[in-house]
Amino acid sequence: MMSLYESVSRECSKHITQRYSTSFSLGIKMFDARFRPPIYGIYGFVRFADEIVDTFHDKDKAELLGEFKEDTYKALDRRISLNPVLQSFQEVVHQYGIERELIEAFLKSMAMDLDYSTYGPSLYEEYIYGSAEVVGLMCLRVFCEGDDAQYQRLKASACSLGSAFQKVNFLRDMKADYDVRERVYFPGVDFHSFCEEEKLAIECDIQKDFDHAYEGIKQLPKGARLGVYVAYVYYLNLLKKIASSKVETITQQRLRVNDSRKIYLLLSSTVKNQFNLI
């Protein structure tokens, strides 16, 4: 019955992904079938860790995160967990050789959200690496399927893509981060005096990340390329929508790409992939 438990655990991670992120869920569906369960496993893990620090406001977040971290390492060491999210995650870690350092960096970045409300340049870079870039590297380990030379070649562009996604999230969620968590991620930015010049500088920085990431996307294994490209296109369109909006809009509401636009982007990306235009 062990295989049944493993299957149920994977299904839990899949369900979590689908409920929390329509964009990533659509992107994952574009992967070859063999890539979907491990990517669900990674997303379920990072989603629940992030949920601890961003949502459970009436709980002892530090205690919960500490327990989650301890349970994570127990799952990795024992190769089993009664937490289905950790069970499916540890499977992925062992199957694809995901380094412990990436997991440690991620959990450290989650803890940073409990200790800091403003970020200087060095903390900002450390946080983005731990919260987003390492997630891209975990996924890249899956896509490369043991080909370390390929992993090393694409590593920098995978980090750029994770960085771009996270920075777009920071802009999109600027109001909620400040109103709910009294948090501003961008170094030197005051929420109340945030101006068009600062916004433009951030957008240019994100575009550089996207440009570098695209070079790596083109070199991904065929079974992973379309799924990653779809997520890239979604977020690039969200950046364009943010860039065309005034500062006052960004600080007053959360922008998103509507569902009809997502469907169009999905279809157009699929056509491009069929004709090798990615």
C-alpha positions as a printed NumPy array, in Angstrom:
array([[  0.   ,   0.   ,   0.   ],
       [  3.054,   2.284,   0.084],
       [  2.505,   3.129,  -3.574],
       [ -1.035,   4.276,  -2.739],
       [  0.253,   6.596,  -0.002],
       [  2.877,   8.031,  -2.365],
       [  0.243,   8.586,  -5.036],
       [ -2.144,  10.292,  -2.589],
       [  0.679,  12.559,  -1.391],
       [  1.48 ,  13.604,  -4.951],
       [ -2.204,  14.318,  -5.55 ],
       [ -2.233,  16.607,  -2.504],
       [  0.62 ,  18.681,  -3.917],
       [ -1.142,  18.843,  -7.283],
       [ -4.371,  20.025,  -5.638],
       [ -2.514,  22.7  ,  -3.666],
       [ -0.909,  24.025,  -6.856],
       [ -4.193,  24.145,  -8.725],
       [ -6.021,  25.935,  -5.911],
       [ -3.314,  28.511,  -5.237],
       [ -2.063,  29.398,  -8.712],
       [ -4.012,  29.205, -11.962],
       [ -1.062,  30.619, -13.924],
       [  1.472,  28.039, -12.77 ],
       [ -1.101,  25.264, -13.01 ],
       [ -1.708,  26.036, -16.664],
       [  2.026,  26.181, -17.273],
       [  2.588,  22.822, -15.579],
       [ -0.061,  21.217, -17.799],
       [  2.162,  22.119, -20.75 ],
       [  5.004,  19.958, -19.415],
       [  5.524,  16.4  , -20.511],
       [  3.651,  14.119, -18.12 ],
       [  6.851,  12.932, -16.411],
       [  7.676,  16.473, -15.25 ],
       [  4.302,  17.358, -13.732],
       [  4.315,  15.393, -10.424],
       [  7.794,  16.591,  -9.337],
       [  6.98 ,  20.224, -10.126],
       [  3.728,  19.912,  -8.172],
       [  5.81 ,  18.463,  -5.329],
       [  8.136,  21.47 ,  -5.305],
       [  5.297,  24.001,  -5.543],
       [  3.313,  22.407,  -2.726],
       [  6.329,  22.636,  -0.436],
       [  7.184,  26.264,  -1.159],
       [  3.514,  27.313,  -1.116],
       [  2.878,  25.988,   2.374],
       [  6.069,  27.495,   3.774],
       [  5.112,  30.864,   2.293],
       [  1.6  ,  30.485,   3.687],
       [  2.987,  30.26 ,   7.225],
       [  4.686,  33.649,   7.072],
       [  2.114,  35.484,   4.948],
       [ -1.263,  34.259,   6.185],
       [ -1.365,  32.871,   9.725],
       [ -1.4  ,  36.264,  11.434],
       [ -3.089,  35.142,  14.66 ],
       [ -0.62 ,  32.267,  15.154],
       [  2.973,  32.011,  16.339],
       [  4.557,  32.112,  12.896],
       [  8.112,  31.606,  14.123],
       [  7.1  ,  28.474,  15.996],
       [  5.129,  27.104,  13.051],
       [  7.947,  27.807,  10.594],
       [ 10.458,  26.218,  12.97 ],
       [  8.347,  23.082,  13.183],
       [  7.89 ,  23.005,   9.415],
       [ 11.654,  23.316,   8.931],
       [ 12.334,  20.54 ,  11.44 ],
       [  9.724,  18.304,   9.805],
       [ 11.249,  19.023,   6.389],
       [ 14.69 ,  17.819,   7.446],
       [ 13.207,  14.783,   9.165],
       [ 11.371,  13.914,   5.959],
       [ 14.572,  14.273,   3.942],
       [ 16.598,  12.162,   6.375],
       [ 13.967,   9.456,   6.852],
       [ 12.742,   9.498,   3.233],
       [  9.169,   9.49 ,   4.498],
       [  6.716,  11.859,   6.169],
       [  3.134,  11.67 ,   7.37 ],
       [  2.755,  15.2  ,   6.006],
       [  1.771,  14.484,   2.37 ],
       [  3.321,  17.738,   1.131],
       [  6.674,  16.864,   2.691],
       [  6.33 ,  13.265,   1.538],
       [  5.991,  14.254,  -2.111],
       [  8.707,  16.915,  -1.764],
       [ 11.278,  14.548,  -0.276],
       [ 10.622,  12.137,  -3.135],
       [ 11.505,  14.858,  -5.621],
       [ 14.605,  15.911,  -3.696],
       [ 16.024,  12.398,  -3.647],
       [ 15.004,  11.44 ,  -7.17 ],
       [ 16.528,  14.508,  -8.839],
       [ 19.421,  15.28 ,  -6.501],
       [ 18.208,  18.67 ,  -5.299],
       [ 20.895,  20.139,  -3.077],
       [ 20.215,  20.711,   0.611],
       [ 21.735,  24.179,   0.236],
       [ 18.821,  25.256,  -1.978],
       [ 16.297,  24.097,   0.607],
       [ 18.177,  25.817,   3.427],
       [ 18.334,  29.087,   1.473],
       [ 14.605,  28.933,   0.798],
       [ 13.657,  28.323,   4.427],
       [ 16.026,  31.095,   5.546],
       [ 14.267,  33.552,   3.234],
       [ 10.904,  32.566,   4.732],
       [ 12.286,  33.306,   8.195],
       [ 13.491,  36.71 ,   6.958],
       [  9.869,  37.713,   6.397],
       [  9.328,  37.355,  10.128],
       [ 12.277,  39.582,  11.03 ],
       [ 12.358,  42.366,   8.444],
       [  9.849,  44.9  ,   7.119],
       [ 12.354,  46.828,   4.993],
       [ 15.202,  45.471,   2.914],
       [ 18.558,  47.027,   2.05 ],
       [ 20.349,  45.974,  -1.162],
       [ 22.169,  42.962,   0.318],
       [ 19.114,  41.625,   2.174],
       [ 16.994,  42.208,  -0.932],
       [ 19.345,  40.117,  -3.066],
       [ 19.595,  37.412,  -0.415],
       [ 15.824,  37.267,  -0.068],
       [ 15.2  ,  37.013,  -3.805],
       [ 17.806,  34.266,  -4.128],
       [ 16.28 ,  32.238,  -1.304],
       [ 12.61 ,  32.832,  -2.015],
       [ 12.6  ,  32.604,  -5.808],
       [ 15.88 ,  31.812,  -7.555],
       [ 16.435,  28.57 ,  -5.663],
       [ 12.919,  27.451,  -6.577],
       [ 13.857,  27.903, -10.218],
       [ 17.002,  25.859,  -9.587],
       [ 15.   ,  23.071,  -7.955],
       [ 12.776,  22.928, -11.025],
       [ 15.817,  23.022, -13.308],
       [ 17.214,  19.95 , -11.536],
       [ 13.997,  18.169, -12.48 ],
       [ 14.115,  19.313, -16.108],
       [ 17.765,  18.323, -16.557],
       [ 17.119,  14.803, -15.223],
       [ 20.643,  14.231, -13.947],
       [ 22.501,  16.067, -16.726],
       [ 24.71 ,  18.258, -14.543],
       [ 26.458,  19.934, -17.488],
       [ 23.111,  21.115, -18.796],
       [ 22.099,  22.255, -15.311],
       [ 25.26 ,  24.325, -14.89 ],
       [ 24.802,  25.876, -18.336],
       [ 21.22 ,  26.977, -17.618],
       [ 21.623,  27.791, -13.933],
       [ 22.113,  31.56 , -14.297],
       [ 19.103,  32.028, -16.587],
       [ 16.92 ,  29.966, -14.231],
       [ 17.913,  32.313, -11.417],
       [ 17.012,  35.31 , -13.592],
       [ 13.567,  33.902, -14.286],
       [ 12.88 ,  33.272, -10.608],
       [ 14.123,  36.769,  -9.811],
       [ 11.862,  38.324, -12.459],
       [  8.804,  36.455, -11.175],
       [  9.472,  37.532,  -7.598],
       [ 10.058,  41.188,  -8.447],
       [  6.845,  41.293, -10.473],
       [  5.059,  39.816,  -7.461],
       [  6.547,  42.562,  -5.276],
       [  5.133,  45.248,  -7.588],
       [  1.773,  43.517,  -8.004],
       [  1.354,  42.963,  -4.245],
       [  2.837,  46.254,  -3.088],
       [ -0.386,  47.479,  -1.475],
       [ -1.121,  44.215,   0.359],
       [  2.464,  43.824,   1.536],
       [  2.348,  47.279,   3.078],
       [ -1.24 ,  47.327,   4.377],
       [ -1.263,  43.82 ,   5.839],
       [  2.389,  43.171,   6.663],
       [  3.893,  46.704,   6.782],
       [  6.535,  45.4  ,   4.411],
       [  8.363,  47.005,   1.467],
       [ 10.852,  44.829,  -0.391],
       [ 12.421,  47.301,  -2.817],
       [ 15.544,  48.935,  -1.278],
       [ 15.204,  52.645,  -0.614],
       [ 11.521,  52.765,  -1.554],
       [  9.028,  54.442,   0.767],
       [  5.484,  53.266,   0.055],
       [  3.985,  56.724,   0.651],
       [  6.454,  58.525,  -1.632],
       [  6.829,  55.848,  -4.313],
       [  7.22 ,  57.696,  -7.612],
       [  7.176,  57.062, -11.359],
       [ 10.963,  57.305, -11.599],
       [ 11.441,  54.566,  -8.989],
       [  8.778,  52.428, -10.638],
       [ 10.454,  52.748, -14.048],
       [ 13.867,  51.806, -12.625],
       [ 12.376,  48.665, -11.053],
       [ 10.607,  47.735, -14.29 ],
       [ 13.836,  48.122, -16.3  ],
       [ 15.649,  45.889, -13.828],
       [ 12.932,  43.234, -14.13 ],
       [ 13.022,  43.415, -17.94 ],
       [ 16.766,  42.654, -17.854],
       [ 16.003,  39.551, -15.795],
       [ 13.336,  38.48 , -18.293],
       [ 15.683,  39.021, -21.261],
       [ 18.403,  36.895, -19.685],
       [ 15.9  ,  34.224, -18.642],
       [ 14.565,  33.909, -22.188],
       [ 17.967,  32.863, -23.48 ],
       [ 17.868,  29.925, -21.096],
       [ 14.239,  29.032, -21.826],
       [ 15.146,  28.48 , -25.487],
       [ 17.691,  25.867, -24.391],
       [ 15.459,  23.908, -22.016],
       [ 14.638,  20.257, -22.769],
       [ 11.724,  20.009, -25.18 ],
       [  9.365,  18.49 , -22.6  ],
       [  9.817,  21.452, -20.251],
       [ 10.241,  24.377, -22.603],
       [  6.612,  25.2  , -23.38 ],
       [  5.468,  25.07 , -19.756],
       [  8.215,  27.423, -18.594],
       [  7.627,  29.691, -21.579],
       [  3.908,  29.965, -20.749],
       [  4.704,  31.083, -17.189],
       [  7.291,  33.504, -18.593],
       [  4.753,  34.997, -21.021],
       [  2.1  ,  35.366, -18.306],
       [  4.448,  37.245, -16.027],
       [  5.897,  39.337, -18.837],
       [  2.37 ,  40.439, -19.725],
       [  1.695,  41.268, -16.094],
       [  4.841,  43.417, -16.062],
       [  3.627,  45.213, -19.199],
       [  0.272,  45.874, -17.553],
       [  2.007,  47.252, -14.458],
       [  4.334,  49.36 , -16.62 ],
       [  1.352,  50.936, -18.407],
       [ -0.314,  51.819, -15.087],
       [  0.317,  54.831, -12.894],
       [  2.003,  54.593,  -9.51 ],
       [ -1.313,  55.491,  -7.881],
       [ -2.89 ,  52.4  ,  -9.427],
       [ -0.115,  50.09 ,  -8.209],
       [ -0.363,  51.389,  -4.657],
       [ -4.169,  51.164,  -4.567],
       [ -5.014,  47.835,  -6.201],
       [ -3.65 ,  44.448,  -7.24 ],
       [ -3.319,  44.106, -10.994],
       [ -3.708,  40.783, -12.795],
       [ -3.877,  39.272, -16.275],
       [ -7.521,  38.307, -16.894],
       [ -8.505,  34.76 , -17.775],
       [ -9.365,  35.447, -21.409],
       [ -5.95 ,  37.019, -21.926],
       [ -4.301,  34.006, -20.279],
       [ -6.106,  31.656, -22.649],
       [ -4.95 ,  33.712, -25.638],
       [ -1.365,  33.69 , -24.369],
       [ -1.534,  29.946, -23.802],
       [ -2.8  ,  29.28 , -27.321],
       [ -0.327,  31.624, -28.999],
       [  2.546,  30.113, -27.008],
       [  1.481,  26.627, -28.052],
       [  1.469,  27.641, -31.714],
       [  4.915,  29.204, -31.392],
       [  6.224,  26.042, -29.81 ],
       [  4.78 ,  23.863, -32.574],
       [  6.637,  25.898, -35.182],
       [  9.842,  26.077, -33.086],
       [  9.511,  29.854, -32.684],
       [ 10.271,  29.978, -28.959]])
